[in-house]
Amino acid sequence: MSRKAPRELTSEEQALWDLVRQRATPMRPKQIRPEVNAFIPRKKPEVKEPRAIPTFSLGEKRTETSPRHDLSPSLSMTLAAQPVHMDRKSFHQLKRGKMKPEARIDLHGMTLAQAHPALNRFIFDSHAVGRRLVLVITGKGKDKDDHGPIPVRRGVLKHQVPHWLTSAPLSHMVLHISEAHLKHGGTGAYYIYLRRQR
């Protein structure tokens, strides 16, 4: 069944409709629809200029290196953002390198399998004899020529030791972790402030 074409308005009906439209007040003025035959200009899409490719010749070494991608905050920033659970005066002395560690362990050069039990034994022994401040030396890690798509952090032990200290069984003995002062190893070592024995 075919539909009938809509009937067009006569000149009298069109004049009457125009008069009604002029006198009428729209209920929602912002939502007035444009005339059916009104021309609405469309925005032309913006054409981006193509990026210039620098000239090069075969066999030439590249001069620019792409920046390293590191979306997570650095370990130093993460440790600095942790709340301080120790006395403020002691904390300021610790940050300035005024407090002397009572014992130290050097994990530098060990594998993860060797370093984890050595760290556990050291923290347990230190806590048992009542030490409060100990120094854990991890080293800063070796620079690797890693040009792969996935970034690799420098210093496996440096990043793993804080995780071990904040996990069981050591977490209940450790009160605060911070990077050491330059005279005690700087970013290659950690001050571990232990809880008192109960």
Secondary structure, DSSP 8 states (H G I E B T S, - for coil): ----------HHHHHHHHHHHHH---SSGGG----TT--------------------TT------------S--HHHHHHTS---S-HHHHHHHHTT-S--SEEEE-TT--HHHHHHHHHHHHHHHHHTT--EEEEE----------SSS---S-HHHHHHHHHHTSTTTTTTEEEEEE--GGGTGGGEEEEEE----
